[in-house]
Amino acid sequence: MAFARGPLDSLPPGLTDKHLRDIGLSRQQIYLYRSREARRAPTRF
């Protein structure tokens, strides 16, 4: 199940996996949250 503009977009960056599990996200949603967070992070040189 993919969210176009859903609950994952409303979460602040930097949450730990434990926090994400505590609020009821599935493993797939946690993976999507992490991948979204990685895309938003600036590239370091």
C-alpha positions as CSV (number, residue, x, y, z in Angstrom):
1,M,0.0,0.0,0.0
2,A,1.6,3.3,-1.1
3,F,0.6,6.7,0.2
4,A,0.8,9.5,-2.4
5,R,0.4,12.3,0.3
6,G,-0.4,10.4,3.4
7,P,0.7,9.8,7.0
8,L,4.4,9.3,6.2
9,D,4.6,12.9,4.7
10,S,3.2,14.4,8.0
11,L,5.9,12.7,10.2
12,P,8.9,14.8,11.2
13,P,12.4,13.7,10.1
14,G,14.7,11.9,12.5
15,L,12.3,9.4,14.3
16,T,13.8,6.1,15.4
17,D,12.4,2.8,14.3
18,K,11.1,2.3,17.9
19,H,9.1,5.5,17.7
20,L,7.7,4.5,14.3
21,R,6.7,1.0,15.6
22,D,5.1,2.6,18.7
23,I,2.8,4.8,16.6
24,G,1.7,1.7,14.6
25,L,3.7,1.8,11.3
26,S,4.3,-1.5,9.6
27,R,7.8,-2.6,8.5
28,Q,7.0,-1.5,4.9
29,Q,5.9,1.9,6.1
30,I,9.1,2.3,8.1
31,Y,11.1,1.4,5.0
32,L,9.2,4.0,3.0
33,Y,9.8,6.6,5.8
34,R,13.6,5.8,5.8
35,S,13.8,6.0,2.0
36,R,11.9,9.3,2.0
37,E,14.3,10.6,4.7
38,A,17.3,9.5,2.7
39,R,16.1,11.3,-0.5
40,R,15.6,14.6,1.5
41,A,19.0,14.5,3.1
42,P,21.6,16.7,1.3
43,T,24.5,14.9,-0.4
44,R,27.7,15.3,1.6
45,F,31.0,15.8,-0.1
